[in-house]
């Protein structure tokens, strides 16, 4: 078994005395999972990056960032 990558990150954070909190879930969609996790963890804001795709690629693939922005009641900060 490969083990949990979150466990490895938790060990590294602990060694560096950095606060680390994780949540592992299998939501129906990525944007639902992001919003639900932020709600469960009582986050003040959601910070996420955007790939900046445009045109046909964006139309076909959709944008998780765009969906989080549209559906979240929690403020969203987007880094591009």
ChimeraX attribute file (.defattr): number of C-alpha atoms within 10 A of each C-alpha:
attribute: neighborCount
match mode: 1-to-1
recipient: residues
	/A:1	3
	/A:2	4
	/A:3	7
	/A:4	9
	/A:5	8
	/A:6	14
	/A:7	11
	/A:8	11
	/A:9	14
	/A:10	16
	/A:11	13
	/A:12	13
	/A:13	14
	/A:14	12
	/A:15	9
	/A:16	9
	/A:17	9
	/A:18	11
	/A:19	8
	/A:20	12
	/A:21	10
	/A:22	11
	/A:23	9
	/A:24	9
	/A:25	10
	/A:26	8
	/A:27	12
	/A:28	8
	/A:29	9
	/A:30	14
	/A:31	19
	/A:32	17
	/A:33	16
	/A:34	19
	/A:35	20
	/A:36	15
	/A:37	18
	/A:38	17
	/A:39	16
	/A:40	10
	/A:41	11
	/A:42	10
	/A:43	12
	/A:44	11
	/A:45	14
	/A:46	18
	/A:47	11
	/A:48	14
	/A:49	11
	/A:50	12
	/A:51	10
	/A:52	10
	/A:53	12
	/A:54	12
	/A:55	7
	/A:56	9
	/A:57	10
	/A:58	12
	/A:59	10
	/A:60	9
	/A:61	10
	/A:62	13
	/A:63	18
	/A:64	17
	/A:65	20
	/A:66	12
	/A:67	14
	/A:68	21
	/A:69	18
	/A:70	10
	/A:71	11
	/A:72	18
	/A:73	11
	/A:74	16
	/A:75	13
	/A:76	17
	/A:77	13
	/A:78	13
	/A:79	10
	/A:80	8
